[in-house]
Amino acid sequence: MASTILSGRGYDAERMIKPAVRSMPAYQREEAPAPRPTREIRLDWNESAYGPSPKARAAIAAFDGFHRYPPIDAAPLREALGHYIGAPAETVICGAGLDDVLNTLAMTLLEPGDRVLISEPTFGVYRPLFSGHGAEVVDVPLAPGWALDPEALLSAADDRTKLIVVCNPNNPTGTLFDPAAVERVCAEAPCIVAIDEAYAEFAGVAHLPLMDRYPNVMILRTMSKFAGLAGMRIGYGVFPESLVGYALRVMPAFANVGAAAAAAAIASLDDLPYLDGVIARIVTDREELASRLREIPGVEPVESATNFLLVRLPVDNAGPIVAELGRRGVFVRHFGRPDLGLRPYLRVSVGTPEENAIFAAELEAILGEAAA
Ligand SMILES: Cc1ncc(COP(=O)(O)O)c(C=O)c1O
């Protein structure tokens, strides 16, 4: 029988899509250059070069619960995360990466027309994600030196504003904000202030105590960076008590966290001396990489509190240099949107000492060839 394609009288696929999704800007995904280089040094996504801790690896190897759903509401994982960060387990909301927790937050708060304030240049997921929920995402740019601008944020926060996102330390600049500026936003904002601490472990800074002073503050974290579990997708947030009940309604019953991933995360949190060693190593290597880069004429790394460096190159547009690094099998990021002011910069994750040395040597060679 010949197959028939139903015309679906008057069916218009575009009309089915939510207007907010139709107009939502896409998150910039970068593809590896074709043909693929034989060498792949991935310094583009701020992952850990060292992977999971030994206890986490052992937990993954021994995991045998594939056919069972994880515990309801991810209770043991929330317990372990709460214990680690120092908050009651009931206030911890987890998900498949911090991206997913941001989605839970958006589902809890946002309706079309609500406003979300972010400070560019910042993490590229905020704008498409919140826009997809119908929010108007307003950029209150960082002040010179990539400083938070509390005055501007507070004057932009009107009665349609539900959320201010403060990414501290900030991605992609790697910078840490003045604590007084962060606290002022928390104290005076008429809305939720979510502090994204994805890189907190490298900065040695935690904003959790602000939650005791201000009922509108929440903290967002991830196991992707310091714990080397990016592929497992585990993020979490400490939500204010007034919000947590609603967020739990929105969070799927199994929290979008796979049982094997939860087992790995729980085992990691039982291996903190090892992870502290990894953090210390990455911080030392970051400073060594920064010194090495400063030896290249015209190259200036920005002081970083994270596991990556934003690096200024002696060019107007670092895009072609980043592309050439990719052809040589060294992947780093470029943020080409002119309004971000980052065109002469690249962002490089701190890899192993060998990877860092290869990156620096290739960058030096490419800049040298360009100058010749
Ligand atoms: C600032 C910031 N927030 C959140 C995330 C997302 O983390 P996850 O891997 O947990 O989704 C990242 C990842 O790069 C990030 O840089």
The ligand as an SDF file (V2000), in Angstrom:
LIG
                    3D

 16 16  0  0  0  0  0  0  0  0999 V2000
   28.4390   30.1420   34.7490 C   0  0  0  0  0  0  0  0  0  0  0  0
   27.9320   28.8100   34.3780 C   0  0  0  0  0  0  0  0  0  0  0  0
   26.7470   28.4170   34.8570 N   0  0  0  0  0  0  0  0  0  0  0  0
   26.2320   27.2100   34.5690 C   0  0  0  0  0  0  0  0  0  0  0  0
   26.9220   26.3340   33.7410 C   0  0  0  0  0  0  0  0  0  0  0  0
   26.2640   25.0270   33.3860 C   0  0  0  0  0  0  0  0  0  0  0  0
   26.7990   23.9780   34.0870 O   0  0  0  0  0  0  0  0  0  0  0  0
   26.2560   22.5130   33.9450 P   0  0  0  0  0  0  0  0  0  0  0  0
   27.3170   21.7270   33.2450 O   0  0  0  0  0  0  0  0  0  0  0  0
   26.0410   22.0480   35.3460 O   0  0  0  0  0  0  0  0  0  0  0  0
   24.9650   22.5520   33.1740 O   0  0  0  0  0  0  0  0  0  0  0  0
   28.1560   26.6850   33.2280 C   0  0  0  0  0  0  0  0  0  0  0  0
   28.8860   25.7780   32.3250 C   0  0  0  0  0  0  0  0  0  0  0  0
   29.7990   26.1440   31.6180 O   0  0  0  0  0  0  0  0  0  0  0  0
   28.6680   27.9730   33.5480 C   0  0  0  0  0  0  0  0  0  0  0  0
   29.8410   28.4020   33.0530 O   0  0  0  0  0  0  0  0  0  0  0  0
  1  2  1  0
  2  3  1  0
  2 15  2  0
  3  4  2  0
  4  5  1  0
  5  6  1  0
  5 12  2  0
  6  7  1  0
  7  8  1  0
  8  9  2  0
  8 10  1  0
  8 11  1  0
 12 13  1  0
 12 15  1  0
 13 14  2  0
 15 16  1  0
M  END
$$$$
